[in-house]
Amino acid sequence: QVQLVESGGGLVQPGGSLRLSCAASGSIFSINAMGWYRQASGKERELVATITSAGTNYADSVKGRFTISRDNAKTTVYLQMNSLKPEDTAVYYCNTETYGRVNYWGKGTLVTVSS
C-alpha cells in the first residue's frame, strides 16, 4: 500500500503562486505514475498533471502555468502553480498509480484563489 499526504494549499490572490507537495510512504517501490487532480465545488474531479519516467502530461487549462515535478526517489511530487486564477479554486488531490495499475489518493488540500 501507498500512503499520500498533501501540503501547501491555502488562500492566494489572483495572479499569485502556490507550491503543493505530496509525500508518499509505504510501498514506494511500486509507484509508476504520480499526479495531481482537482475537484471544484459541484464539479467532477479532473486531471491536472501527471508525471512518469516517460514524461509529464498537463490539462490544457493549466499548461504554461503549472509545473509538476518529483524527486528521484519517487517519495515526493510537487505542483508549482503560477498565475493562479479564481477558476483554479478547488481541492487538489495527490494520486499515484502503481505498476500493477492500483490507484491511491491523498485526502486533498484546498486551494482558494480570491481577492
N, C-alpha and C positions, 0 to 999 in steps of 0.2 A: 504494500500500500504506500501511497504518497500523501503526505500532508502539505498543505499550502497555506501560507499566512501572508496576506497583503498588508501594505502600509503606504502612507504618503498621500492619501486623499485629503480633501479639505475644501475650503472656500477660496476662490480666486476670482479676480476681476477679468472681464473680457479682455483678450489680448495677452493675458498673463501666462505663466508656465507652472507646471507641476511635474514631479517625477514620482511615479509609482514603483514600488518594489514588491517582489513576491519571493519569499524564501521557501524553498522546498526541502523536505526532510523525509526520511523513510527509505523506500526502495528507489533512490535516485538513479541507480544504475539502469533502471528500466525505462527511464524517460527518453522519449524521442522528440516530440514537439512540445513547445511551451508557448503560451499565448495569453492574450487579454481579450475579454469580451465585455460588453456593457449592456445594461438594461435601464432604459429611461422609464419614468413612471408611466404606466399604461401602455407600454410597448413591449415587444418581444426582445429577448436577448439577442444581440448581434455581435458578429466578429469585429474586433478592432484591428488586431495584428497577431501574427504568429511567427515563430522562428524555429527552424530546424537546422541541421548541419548543411542542408542544401540551400538555405537562404531564408529570406523574410517575405511576408505577404501582408498587405495592408488593405483595409477597406478604403474605397475611393474617397469617402468623406474625411479621412484623416491623412491621406497621402500628402507628403510635403510638410506636415505639421507635427506628426508623431513619429517617434523612433523607438523601435523595440530592440533590446539587446539582452545578452545573458553572459554570465561568467563561464569560463571553460569547463568548470566542474559541474555545470548544469544545476547548481544549487540555488541560483538567484536569477530571476528575469526582471528586467526593468522596462518601464514605458515612460519615455520622456515626451511630455506633451507641451507643445508651444503654440502660441497664437490661439489660445483657447476661446471657444465661442459658447454662448449660452446653450446651444443645442448639443454641446458635449456633456452637459449635465446628466449624470447617470450614476448608478452603482457599477463599479468596474470589478470584474471577476477575473482572477488568475485561473488558468487552465493548463493542465498537462495531459498529453496523450502518451501512453507507453508504447513500446514496440509491439505489444500484444493488443493494441487498439483499445485499451481501457482508459477512460477519461476520469480525471479528478478535478475538483473545483475548490477554490477558496471560498471564504464566507462573504467576500466583497468589501470594497471600500468606496465610500461616497465621494464623488467629485461634484462640486457645485460651482458653476460659473455664473456670476451675477455681480452687478454693480450695486 
